[in-house]
């Protein structure tokens, strides 16, 4: 049984359709269907049942998922180990972060890195999804919480300050009151945000009018006068049309953590990127 066929099997398990597996693997729909039929013929078993909801593993299919995942981990470990031995500064580097970090913190870092290492192609992956370092979905990631997997080398980079912002022409809200004002908060379904709790406690009589999981959206809504928003200062201070409130207490800050898989810790282009980050990160609050 070839790894390429097992890879297709797992992609179908995870997506539930031939089309989804084809998109995930950058293959054509007919190719995935043909390889699945070949795999089923080679094993002598029907591995998927076609239902109204898509392809569902049969009992035989279910029985080999764990084994297929073990094979996948071995193949990925080999890929990471070989990648970690590359010593030339060329190739690709995938960087994962929150949207605001990618938009307001990374640009000067990427600019310096791209200037120094023009043969490295950098890809920035942003959003709420946590890209897997083990599966090489990303080579290095920046998060506001520590990494929880043992194979990740991580370090706390810096603690970022947050601030409360209103539109430049907005009147000053009363701290401890907030009557007559509205709040722009974060979607808390993806986790806890201490700054949002602080915002509601600091302006208890203000009404929450909008929630968003995107800090850039929050800032833009704040800029047109919809309400008070809490933002990382590196975002709010760079966004025209916003005024940071001078309050008796500031919202709690957040730590920024950087992590990468230990198997690629010797990858030269990664090490060069980490050096560039280290040289820049101390200035993100200035």
Legacy VTK file of the C-alpha trace (Angstrom):
# vtk DataFile Version 3.0
C-alpha trace
ASCII
DATASET POLYDATA
POINTS 286 float
0.000 0.000 0.000
1.496 3.324 -1.092
1.563 6.421 1.121
0.063 8.504 -1.698
-3.055 6.298 -1.653
-3.276 6.394 2.149
-2.995 10.184 1.973
-6.002 10.274 -0.354
-7.929 7.925 1.933
-7.374 10.250 4.921
-8.291 13.335 2.904
-11.617 11.736 1.977
-12.239 10.739 5.600
-11.662 14.341 6.717
-13.560 16.112 3.967
-16.339 13.608 3.340
-16.281 14.148 -0.421
-14.040 13.429 -3.379
-14.135 17.106 -4.330
-13.071 18.222 -0.858
-10.192 15.742 -0.844
-9.130 16.895 -4.314
-9.028 20.532 -3.201
-7.100 19.689 -0.036
-4.473 17.737 -1.972
-4.418 19.984 -5.061
-5.435 17.060 -7.292
-8.218 16.688 -9.817
-11.565 15.174 -8.846
-11.183 12.251 -11.342
-7.693 11.491 -10.030
-8.941 11.164 -6.446
-11.835 8.947 -7.538
-9.539 6.736 -9.612
-7.006 6.373 -6.778
-9.757 5.490 -4.301
-11.071 2.747 -6.594
-7.533 1.406 -7.007
-7.043 1.387 -3.232
-10.306 -0.448 -2.661
-9.388 -3.009 -5.323
-5.927 -3.478 -3.803
-7.349 -4.068 -0.322
-10.343 -6.064 -1.519
-12.671 -3.931 0.612
-15.165 -1.135 0.117
-13.803 1.666 2.300
-16.573 4.259 1.927
-20.332 4.233 1.745
-22.002 6.873 -0.394
-24.747 8.695 1.512
-26.763 11.881 1.116
-24.242 13.603 3.379
-21.229 12.456 1.385
-18.755 9.597 1.753
-18.841 7.826 5.123
-16.224 5.204 6.078
-17.509 1.638 6.142
-16.638 -0.669 9.028
-13.543 -1.740 7.106
-12.670 1.890 6.460
-13.053 2.801 10.123
-10.788 -0.069 11.115
-7.767 1.353 9.266
-8.106 5.078 10.059
-5.804 4.905 13.106
-3.219 2.908 11.141
-3.410 5.364 8.259
-2.869 8.260 10.679
0.207 6.514 12.095
1.545 6.150 8.565
0.790 9.835 7.962
2.672 10.897 11.085
5.691 8.848 10.000
5.681 10.419 6.543
5.291 13.936 7.969
8.050 13.335 10.505
10.353 12.248 7.683
9.398 15.357 5.709
10.025 17.640 8.694
13.353 15.976 9.495
14.604 16.321 5.930
13.374 19.907 5.733
15.196 20.698 8.964
18.473 19.642 7.371
18.228 22.179 4.539
20.885 24.800 4.956
20.297 27.033 1.935
18.228 30.177 2.264
15.683 29.435 -0.419
12.344 27.719 -0.578
9.153 28.672 1.229
8.246 29.742 4.753
4.665 29.647 6.030
3.826 32.009 8.877
0.572 31.723 10.836
-0.914 34.440 13.058
-4.067 36.295 14.020
-5.360 38.709 11.401
-4.338 41.876 13.280
-0.851 40.534 14.024
-0.379 39.755 10.339
-1.631 43.193 9.301
0.054 45.444 11.883
3.036 43.614 13.421
4.431 41.386 10.681
4.748 43.822 7.709
8.039 45.491 8.744
9.430 42.105 9.807
8.528 40.530 6.466
9.898 43.543 4.584
13.324 43.210 6.217
13.337 39.438 5.838
12.343 39.562 2.165
15.020 42.160 1.493
17.730 40.082 3.172
16.601 36.696 1.781
14.959 37.293 -1.630
14.997 33.591 -2.559
12.622 32.630 0.258
8.916 32.783 -0.585
6.904 33.850 2.475
3.255 32.895 2.906
1.160 34.555 5.637
-1.792 32.525 6.954
-4.155 34.531 9.165
-7.502 33.977 10.849
-8.979 32.147 13.809
-7.991 28.674 12.613
-4.936 27.200 14.361
-2.782 25.796 11.568
-0.959 22.583 12.436
2.791 22.796 12.888
3.068 18.999 13.027
1.447 18.604 9.620
3.538 21.438 8.120
0.450 23.563 7.480
2.642 26.318 8.914
6.342 26.480 9.732
6.064 29.072 12.490
3.069 30.479 14.336
2.317 33.462 16.571
-0.473 33.117 19.143
-1.832 34.887 22.238
-1.865 31.614 24.216
0.947 29.092 24.792
1.174 26.055 22.533
-0.105 22.838 24.097
1.769 20.185 22.107
5.087 18.728 23.339
6.809 18.744 19.936
6.587 22.554 19.604
9.529 24.764 20.545
7.995 27.949 21.913
8.932 31.181 23.583
7.102 34.209 24.911
8.082 37.114 22.719
6.516 40.164 24.312
3.525 41.385 26.275
1.408 43.696 24.132
-0.478 46.600 25.666
-4.158 47.141 24.862
-6.164 50.359 24.909
-9.767 51.566 24.748
-10.557 53.569 21.594
-13.306 55.783 20.232
-13.668 57.717 16.985
-11.537 60.872 16.906
-14.546 63.225 17.052
-16.444 61.157 19.623
-17.152 62.692 23.077
-15.373 61.266 26.105
-17.258 58.428 27.818
-17.379 58.449 31.618
-15.182 55.715 33.072
-17.208 53.532 35.434
-20.451 54.538 33.705
-20.622 54.643 29.899
-24.280 55.721 29.746
-25.220 56.830 26.237
-22.350 54.887 24.644
-22.183 51.552 22.865
-19.571 48.798 22.986
-17.846 46.859 20.231
-16.775 43.497 21.650
-15.174 40.246 20.557
-16.837 36.974 19.655
-15.996 34.897 22.754
-17.066 31.554 21.267
-13.429 30.904 20.293
-11.998 31.594 23.760
-11.781 34.007 26.655
-10.737 37.626 26.139
-9.852 39.433 29.395
-9.923 42.810 27.633
-13.606 42.347 26.728
-14.467 41.600 30.351
-12.565 44.730 31.355
-14.449 46.813 28.760
-17.860 45.757 30.061
-16.835 46.323 33.695
-15.345 49.741 32.917
-18.465 50.976 31.090
-21.281 49.001 32.753
-24.066 51.248 31.470
-22.985 51.086 27.844
-24.833 48.683 25.565
-23.051 46.074 23.451
-24.044 46.795 19.877
-21.621 44.747 17.784
-19.390 41.671 18.101
-16.662 40.578 15.724
-13.799 38.063 15.824
-11.689 40.391 13.665
-9.763 43.212 15.361
-9.463 45.115 12.096
-13.247 45.067 11.711
-13.638 46.227 15.322
-11.290 49.133 14.693
-13.028 50.212 11.509
-16.435 50.070 13.170
-15.059 52.117 16.041
-13.611 54.647 13.600
-17.023 55.434 12.111
-18.468 56.063 15.560
-20.374 52.862 16.293
-18.928 52.441 19.767
-15.999 51.952 22.143
-13.551 49.185 21.236
-10.595 47.613 22.989
-7.694 46.983 20.615
-4.030 46.058 20.812
-2.270 49.423 20.871
-0.136 48.350 17.922
-3.414 48.215 15.966
-5.322 51.170 17.429
-2.373 53.555 17.345
-1.805 52.862 13.631
-5.433 53.193 12.566
-6.376 56.728 11.425
-9.547 58.155 12.890
-9.204 56.547 16.325
-8.444 58.204 19.671
-7.150 56.202 22.626
-8.956 57.065 25.847
-6.906 58.314 28.786
-8.433 56.238 31.582
-7.570 55.580 35.252
-6.928 51.929 34.355
-5.828 50.265 31.141
-7.236 47.002 29.777
-5.136 43.889 30.466
-2.433 43.126 27.915
-1.741 39.800 26.237
1.408 37.753 25.773
2.508 36.866 22.257
3.936 33.346 21.870
6.029 32.113 18.941
6.254 28.410 18.148
7.651 26.000 15.568
8.043 22.229 15.352
11.233 20.888 16.887
12.037 18.801 13.789
12.674 21.948 11.718
14.515 23.946 14.392
17.727 23.745 12.339
16.062 24.942 9.132
18.233 27.861 8.158
15.519 30.037 6.635
13.440 29.551 9.783
16.360 30.483 12.037
16.974 33.601 9.953
13.310 34.557 10.284
13.399 34.098 14.060
16.431 36.371 14.228
14.591 39.008 12.202
11.563 38.733 14.485
13.709 39.055 17.596
15.332 42.194 16.244
11.945 43.785 15.552
9.612 42.632 18.276
10.924 44.926 20.997
9.725 47.905 18.947
6.092 46.857 18.393
4.909 48.913 21.347
6.790 52.064 20.438
LINES 1 287
286 0 1 2 3 4 5 6 7 8 9 10 11 12 13 14 15 16 17 18 19 20 21 22 23 24 25 26 27 28 29 30 31 32 33 34 35 36 37 38 39 40 41 42 43 44 45 46 47 48 49 50 51 52 53 54 55 56 57 58 59 60 61 62 63 64 65 66 67 68 69 70 71 72 73 74 75 76 77 78 79 80 81 82 83 84 85 86 87 88 89 90 91 92 93 94 95 96 97 98 99 100 101 102 103 104 105 106 107 108 109 110 111 112 113 114 115 116 117 118 119 120 121 122 123 124 125 126 127 128 129 130 131 132 133 134 135 136 137 138 139 140 141 142 143 144 145 146 147 148 149 150 151 152 153 154 155 156 157 158 159 160 161 162 163 164 165 166 167 168 169 170 171 172 173 174 175 176 177 178 179 180 181 182 183 184 185 186 187 188 189 190 191 192 193 194 195 196 197 198 199 200 201 202 203 204 205 206 207 208 209 210 211 212 213 214 215 216 217 218 219 220 221 222 223 224 225 226 227 228 229 230 231 232 233 234 235 236 237 238 239 240 241 242 243 244 245 246 247 248 249 250 251 252 253 254 255 256 257 258 259 260 261 262 263 264 265 266 267 268 269 270 271 272 273 274 275 276 277 278 279 280 281 282 283 284 285
